Amino acid sequence: MIEDSALLRGMLGEMLEEMTHVVVVDAVAGENAAIERIASGEVDLAIVDLELDEGSGFGVLQHLGAAPDRFGGTRAVVLSTYAHRAIRKRCEQLGAEAFFDKASGMDDLLDFVERAAGEDRPRS
């Protein structure tokens, strides 16, 4: 999770940890820390805020799209208060699979993560 608000990082982290088959690998507040963490190869899905302590979520999305092999095909979604149509379109162009508004889309984000975790589980 890439989020500048420590409060939201904590709350969202707790909600995600309660889910079966979901492990929160890390929560960081800036673009460079996010890029380093994702490059470790342990991140299947990055939840990206657009406004960060350092850099931006747009920068994170640009890095992921520019070098997918470096980041192991990490999927990305955006969680932001900036839900304007132009912002959503830019995120989509940069490779974000989905966009969730912080004000009204938290349940939708959690549903998405739960579905994604189910898709990533090995089939028996």
Beta strands, then each sheet from edge to edge (+ up, - down):
strand 1: 45-48
strand 2: 75-80
strand 3: 99-101
sheet 1: 1+ 2+ 3+
end
